[in-house]
Amino acid sequence: MPFEEALGQIESIIEQIESGEIGLEQSLAEYERGVLLINHCRAKLGQAQQRVQDLTKRLETADEQGSPEDGDEDGGR
């Protein structure tokens, strides 16, 4: 499930519980589902953070290895 969809479902659960439109048993069930969705979102965010860190390291490694700079291609203005 995409992060945005899970977040939308969490928001919906919060609205339902806060409005009092559902009973206690259903509130507990929705709360439990919300906890699972939050854990899912945290995992997705962790994966995204890891990807950013990996990409940053790759960029730093490329810079350290002397990758060509953009200014060299236009005649060294």
Contacts in CASP RR format, 6 or more apart in sequence:
PFRMAT RR
TARGET T0000
AUTHOR 0000-0000-0000
METHOD contacts of the structure
MODEL  1
MPFEEALGQIESIIEQIESGEIGLEQSLAEYERGVLLINHCRAKLGQAQQ
RVQDLTKRLETADEQGSPEDGDEDGGR
1 40 0 8 1.000
3 41 0 8 1.000
3 44 0 8 1.000
3 45 0 8 1.000
6 37 0 8 1.000
6 40 0 8 1.000
6 41 0 8 1.000
6 44 0 8 1.000
7 37 0 8 1.000
7 41 0 8 1.000
9 33 0 8 1.000
9 34 0 8 1.000
9 37 0 8 1.000
10 34 0 8 1.000
10 37 0 8 1.000
10 38 0 8 1.000
10 41 0 8 1.000
13 30 0 8 1.000
13 31 0 8 1.000
13 33 0 8 1.000
13 34 0 8 1.000
13 37 0 8 1.000
16 22 0 8 1.000
16 27 0 8 1.000
16 30 0 8 1.000
17 27 0 8 1.000
17 30 0 8 1.000
17 31 0 8 1.000
20 27 0 8 1.000
22 30 0 8 1.000
71 77 0 8 1.000
END
